């Protein structure tokens, strides 16, 4: 049972990360290595855009409030 819970959490985490890359919340970039150096080092940067996350969250809230307000008005 515990293994199944860990697997479910891992799948959810992968879905959130994948969705985050799709929506532009996260991005990976790499810089070009120095042409004069003989090292095989590659610098990779992970960028997180919290403003994009907040904007998407606000948009989802706004879209969720509209139908629920219509249902509430219909019930009354």
Protein Blocks (a to p, Z undefined) as FASTA:
>chain_A
ZZmmmmmmmmmmmmmmmmmmmnopaccddddddfkbcbfcdcddddddfklmmmmmmmmm
mmmmmmmmmmmmmmZZ
